[in-house]
Amino acid sequence: MPLAPLQQCVDDWIAENGGYWDEMSMLARLMEEVGELSREYNHRFGQKRKKSGEDENAVEDEMGDILFILLCMANQQGIDLDEALGNVLKKYSIRDATRWA
């Protein structure tokens, strides 16, 4: 599935809800969300268990938050994520062609 429709959907939502935050605020938000995902992974798969009564946050929700912020950041910088992802996949297929075989 192409990412361009997702980028447009996010851009439309942002336009209706006050505009993009400044770059450093969005980077901070991304780091917060990555931290929340890390915490959930640690609780689910790592040694640190949640305290009794502590809310359960879904890993998929945290991933969705990260994706949303990445789409925002790409839009703000004029980055076509379809092209960016295609370039990364091409790089991996060439660089790592025999690495895992």
C-alpha positions as a Markdown table, in Angstrom:
| # | Residue | x | y | z |
|---|---|---|---|---|
| 1 | Met | 0.0 | 0.0 | 0.0 |
| 2 | Pro | 1.4 | 3.4 | -0.9 |
| 3 | Leu | 2.1 | 5.8 | 1.9 |
| 4 | Ala | 1.1 | 8.9 | -0.1 |
| 5 | Pro | -2.6 | 8.6 | 0.9 |
| 6 | Leu | -1.6 | 8.3 | 4.5 |
| 7 | Gln | 0.6 | 11.4 | 4.3 |
| 8 | Gln | -2.3 | 13.3 | 2.7 |
| 9 | Cys | -4.8 | 12.1 | 5.3 |
| 10 | Val | -2.5 | 13.2 | 8.1 |
| 11 | Asp | -1.8 | 16.5 | 6.3 |
| 12 | Asp | -5.5 | 17.2 | 6.0 |
| 13 | Trp | -6.1 | 16.4 | 9.7 |
| 14 | Ile | -3.2 | 18.6 | 10.8 |
| 15 | Ala | -4.6 | 21.5 | 8.6 |
| 16 | Glu | -8.0 | 21.2 | 10.4 |
| 17 | Asn | -6.4 | 21.0 | 13.8 |
| 18 | Gly | -4.0 | 23.9 | 14.1 |
| 19 | Gly | -1.0 | 23.1 | 11.9 |
| 20 | Tyr | 2.3 | 21.4 | 12.4 |
| 21 | Trp | 4.3 | 21.9 | 15.5 |
| 22 | Asp | 7.9 | 23.2 | 15.1 |
| 23 | Glu | 10.5 | 20.7 | 14.2 |
| 24 | Met | 12.1 | 20.3 | 17.6 |
| 25 | Ser | 8.7 | 19.8 | 19.3 |
| 26 | Met | 7.9 | 17.0 | 16.8 |
| 27 | Leu | 11.3 | 15.4 | 17.3 |
| 28 | Ala | 10.7 | 15.5 | 21.1 |
| 29 | Arg | 7.2 | 14.0 | 20.5 |
| 30 | Leu | 8.8 | 11.2 | 18.4 |
| 31 | Met | 11.3 | 10.5 | 21.2 |
| 32 | Glu | 8.5 | 10.4 | 23.8 |
| 33 | Glu | 6.5 | 7.9 | 21.7 |
| 34 | Val | 9.5 | 5.7 | 21.1 |
| 35 | Gly | 10.1 | 5.7 | 24.8 |
| 36 | Glu | 6.5 | 4.6 | 25.4 |
| 37 | Leu | 6.9 | 1.8 | 22.9 |
| 38 | Ser | 10.2 | 0.8 | 24.6 |
| 39 | Arg | 8.5 | 0.7 | 27.9 |
| 40 | Glu | 5.7 | -1.5 | 26.6 |
| 41 | Tyr | 8.2 | -3.9 | 25.1 |
| 42 | Asn | 10.1 | -4.0 | 28.3 |
| 43 | His | 6.9 | -4.8 | 30.2 |
| 44 | Arg | 5.7 | -7.3 | 27.7 |
| 45 | Phe | 9.0 | -9.1 | 26.7 |
| 46 | Gly | 11.7 | -7.9 | 29.2 |
| 47 | Gln | 12.5 | -8.3 | 32.8 |
| 48 | Lys | 10.5 | -5.3 | 34.1 |
| 49 | Arg | 6.9 | -6.1 | 34.8 |
| 50 | Lys | 4.2 | -3.5 | 35.4 |
| 51 | Lys | 3.1 | -2.5 | 38.8 |
| 52 | Ser | -0.2 | -3.9 | 40.0 |
| 53 | Gly | -3.0 | -1.6 | 38.8 |
| 54 | Glu | -0.8 | 0.0 | 36.2 |
| 55 | Asp | -2.7 | 0.5 | 32.9 |
| 56 | Glu | -1.9 | -1.8 | 30.0 |
| 57 | Asn | -0.9 | 0.2 | 26.8 |
| 58 | Ala | -1.1 | -1.7 | 23.6 |
| 59 | Val | 2.1 | -2.0 | 21.5 |
| 60 | Glu | 0.1 | -1.4 | 18.4 |
| 61 | Asp | -1.2 | 1.9 | 19.8 |
| 62 | Glu | 2.4 | 3.1 | 20.5 |
| 63 | Met | 3.4 | 2.0 | 17.0 |
| 64 | Gly | 0.5 | 4.0 | 15.6 |
| 65 | Asp | 1.6 | 7.1 | 17.5 |
| 66 | Ile | 5.1 | 6.7 | 16.1 |
| 67 | Leu | 3.8 | 6.3 | 12.6 |
| 68 | Phe | 1.6 | 9.4 | 12.9 |
| 69 | Ile | 4.5 | 11.5 | 14.1 |
| 70 | Leu | 6.8 | 10.2 | 11.3 |
| 71 | Leu | 4.1 | 11.1 | 8.7 |
| 72 | Cys | 3.9 | 14.5 | 10.2 |
| 73 | Met | 7.6 | 15.0 | 10.1 |
| 74 | Ala | 7.8 | 13.8 | 6.5 |
| 75 | Asn | 5.0 | 16.1 | 5.5 |
| 76 | Gln | 6.6 | 19.1 | 7.2 |
| 77 | Gln | 9.9 | 18.5 | 5.4 |
| 78 | Gly | 8.4 | 17.7 | 2.0 |
| 79 | Ile | 9.6 | 14.1 | 2.1 |
| 80 | Asp | 7.9 | 11.5 | -0.1 |
| 81 | Leu | 7.9 | 8.4 | 2.2 |
| 82 | Asp | 7.1 | 6.1 | -0.7 |
| 83 | Glu | 10.4 | 7.2 | -2.3 |
| 84 | Ala | 12.2 | 7.1 | 1.0 |
| 85 | Leu | 11.1 | 3.6 | 1.8 |
| 86 | Gly | 11.8 | 2.4 | -1.7 |
| 87 | Asn | 15.3 | 3.8 | -1.4 |
| 88 | Val | 15.9 | 2.0 | 1.9 |
| 89 | Leu | 14.6 | -1.3 | 0.6 |
| 90 | Lys | 16.8 | -1.0 | -2.5 |
| 91 | Lys | 19.8 | -0.2 | -0.3 |
| 92 | Tyr | 19.1 | -3.2 | 2.0 |
| 93 | Ser | 18.6 | -5.6 | -1.0 |
| 94 | Ile | 21.9 | -4.6 | -2.4 |
| 95 | Arg | 24.0 | -4.1 | 0.7 |
| 96 | Asp | 22.6 | -7.1 | 2.5 |
| 97 | Ala | 21.9 | -9.4 | -0.4 |
| 98 | Thr | 24.1 | -12.2 | 1.0 |
| 99 | Arg | 24.2 | -11.2 | 4.6 |
| 100 | Trp | 21.4 | -13.4 | 5.9 |
| 101 | Ala | 21.6 | -16.3 | 3.5 |
